[in-house]
């Protein structure tokens, strides 16, 4: 089920990124933060009061050099947040007071029916109400004073946010239906690819509006198997959000990823891997989704007999955290290799659902430790007492050890490589959970 999205909007230098880091790295429990994923992220999964949500920082992105007045760019950015978020945090600078750009954003936010919290940052003495009461003039209700730098009043802010989130749904998934999210930055050919896949099969059951705005869930059948395509390509709202702001918004992709079993990460082969591609792909990886890297517009790339190998090396270098994901080079325009996409979807789905018997896992661990002994520190050696698989999608293994601090990341990576060599798991992340024996803790 998709996590609700909370967007932080406002003009630059009001402390959006500071608040983002405070809420997700301080008192909020981070759900996932694994090595290898691009650090320049504008989203993070978090949890407060046992409720998970995705926080999006709209301030960590570059504005387009299209000559637009600054306030116009902020205005459109606010519209993008309204279109995608469930709750909006509108952040202003308590020391600077109300600015023209603040009024511009407030005018947009007043028209939405979504919950909006007016967050006045850089307030360190809440008794000086005159420092933040002037923001009543923005017409967005009671200002919430905070100090993002010191974390003051951020807990109360989070309490209010959790209360405003939409109720948790009770969606029941059909385990036999594979849900495929088609994601990627704008103009990489997602719509053309979806239409080509569905046109090729011509077994569309119906078109059902999805839980995401302007996304369409399209159920269809192929060779007796049931699928749902979650198309995020309808991101553009003509007359409201232009391309320069559209590329800031990955929120629809985040929501679609949460609802999917398999992600088709579509990349424009004529442009190569961009920073926005890394951000979107990084979320799919952290969400633990099976993934296929689809290099579209392959017909536009000048080729020789080694072009595909060169591209693969570049893609693997740029998206190192997705080294397990298979690549396929297609053209939605000509139909080149499109039928093979669903074959890969079936394959990575099977890999993500693999269960390995405990006895087989521990036999492999015995062999791994015999060839490459476990690390030691100051005469104390790591002992891996027992390993078992606890879940699938993604395959997750729990390691019971004598001292979790001795289980270095490099040794975990070595074991991960051996697991993949032995069991496959192609196209899916694999999770390791390390648990220390209670006696050792005492």
Secondary structure, DSSP 4 states (H G I P E B T S, - for coil): -PPEEEEEE-STTSSHHHHHHHHHHTSSEES---TTS-S--SEEEEEETTEEEEEEETTSSPPP-S---HHHHHHHHHHHHHHH-SEEEEEEETTT---HHHHHHHHHHTT--SEEEEEEES---TT-THHHHGGGGGSSSS-EE-BTTTTBTHHHHHHHHHHHSPPPP-PPP-TTEEEEEEE-STTSSHHHHHHHHHHHH--EEEEEE-SSTT-EEEEEEETTEEEEEEE--TT--TTT--HHHHTT--HHHHHHHHH-SEEEEEEETTT---HHHHHHHHHHHHTT-EEEEEEE-GGGS---TTHHHHHHHHHHHHTGGGTTSEEEE-BTTTTBTTHHHHHHHHHHHHHHT----HHHHHHHHHHHHHHSPPPEETTEE--EEEEEEEETTTEEEEEEES-GGGS-HHHHHHHHHHHHHHH--TTS-EEEEEEE-HHHH-
